[in-house]
Amino acid sequence: MAATDIKQRAHILVDSMPDDATWDDLMYKIYVCKAIEAGIEDADAGRMVDVKEVRRKFGLPG
């Protein structure tokens, strides 16, 4: 993602937050956005594991 896109998205993110938002609130929002983007990139690249395989690996039912 280009730097200008990140700056624009950061501005939108900050502008969408309530006036009483804290630095921790902002950091959490940034973390969540980054995690979602990383997940989408992984999915687009085919880097996924079926839920059944994960459950089997960790000995979970289902």
LINPEUR-V173245 format. One record per residue. N is the residue number from 0. RES is the residue in one letter. SS is DSSP state (2 for helix, 1 for strand, 0 for the rest). PHI is phi as a letter, one per 20 degrees, with the letter a starting at -180 (none if undefined). D_LAST is the distance of its C-alpha to the last C-alpha in whole Angstrom. Layout:
BEGIN
((N;RES;SS;PHI;D_LAST) (N;RES;SS;PHI;D_LAST))
END
This chain:
BEGIN
((0;M;0;none;38) (1;A;0;f;42) (2;A;2;g;43) (3;T;2;f;45) (4;D;2;f;41) (5;I;2;f;40) (6;K;2;f;43) (7;Q;2;f;43) (8;R;2;f;39) (9;A;2;f;40) (10;H;2;f;43) (11;I;2;f;41) (12;L;2;f;38) (13;V;2;f;41) (14;D;2;f;43) (15;S;2;e;40) (16;M;0;e;39) (17;P;0;f;41) (18;D;0;f;44) (19;D;0;e;43) (20;A;0;f;40) (21;T;0;d;40) (22;W;2;f;40) (23;D;2;f;37) (24;D;2;f;36) (25;L;2;f;37) (26;M;2;f;35) (27;Y;2;f;32) (28;K;2;f;32) (29;I;2;f;33) (30;Y;2;g;30) (31;V;2;f;28) (32;C;2;g;30) (33;K;2;f;30) (34;A;2;f;26) (35;I;2;f;25) (36;E;2;f;28) (37;A;2;f;27) (38;G;2;f;23) (39;I;2;f;25) (40;E;2;f;27) (41;D;2;f;24) (42;A;2;f;23) (43;D;2;f;26) (44;A;0;e;27) (45;G;0;m;23) (46;R;0;e;22) (47;M;0;c;18) (48;V;0;c;15) (49;D;0;f;12) (50;V;2;g;9) (51;K;2;f;7) (52;E;2;f;10) (53;V;2;f;10) (54;R;2;f;7) (55;R;2;f;8) (56;K;2;f;12) (57;F;0;d;11) (58;G;0;m;9) (59;L;0;e;7) (60;P;0;f;4) (61;G;0;o;0))
END
